[in-house]
């Protein structure tokens, strides 16, 4: 879930942990940092918006293997 104050939180199916932290958007690219990987490590993903809400993320660059494994190819939604 993306909030209007620049915070993202993700819960993954079949898993009990959550990913959360700041995000930035530049055009069709989303950069995400989180507490699991460290707030100094940003992942970069190209986003394809299906409409005003859901979007699919495809890896551009991310040094955190856990986040990369869970975010790459995922469908994300913004909180309104």
JOFEN-V43690 format. One record per residue. N is the residue number from 0. RES is the residue in three letters. PSI is psi in whole degrees, -180 to 180 (999 if undefined). Layout:
n res psi
N RES PSI
N RES PSI
//
This chain:
n res psi
0 UNK 129
1 UNK 128
2 UNK 163
3 UNK -13
4 UNK 15
5 UNK 21
6 UNK 139
7 UNK 144
8 UNK 133
9 UNK 136
10 UNK 132
11 UNK 133
12 UNK 136
13 UNK 5
14 UNK 153
15 UNK -3
16 UNK 161
17 UNK 153
18 UNK 131
19 UNK 147
20 UNK -169
21 UNK 158
22 UNK 158
23 UNK 147
24 UNK 130
25 UNK 104
26 UNK -121
27 UNK 23
28 UNK 134
29 UNK 131
30 UNK 133
31 UNK 136
32 UNK 157
33 UNK 165
34 UNK -29
35 UNK -45
36 UNK -18
37 UNK 134
38 UNK -13
39 UNK -7
40 UNK 112
41 UNK 137
42 UNK 145
43 UNK 129
44 UNK 136
45 UNK 136
46 UNK 132
47 UNK 113
48 UNK 130
49 UNK -30
50 UNK -152
51 UNK -9
52 UNK -78
53 UNK 149
54 UNK 148
55 UNK 133
56 UNK 133
57 UNK 132
58 UNK 131
59 UNK -52
60 UNK 132
61 UNK 120
62 UNK -7
63 UNK 109
64 UNK -36
65 UNK -45
66 UNK -43
67 UNK -44
68 UNK -36
69 UNK -29
70 UNK -38
71 UNK 119
72 UNK 0
73 UNK 162
74 UNK 127
75 UNK 154
76 UNK 146
77 UNK 141
78 UNK 133
79 UNK 999
//
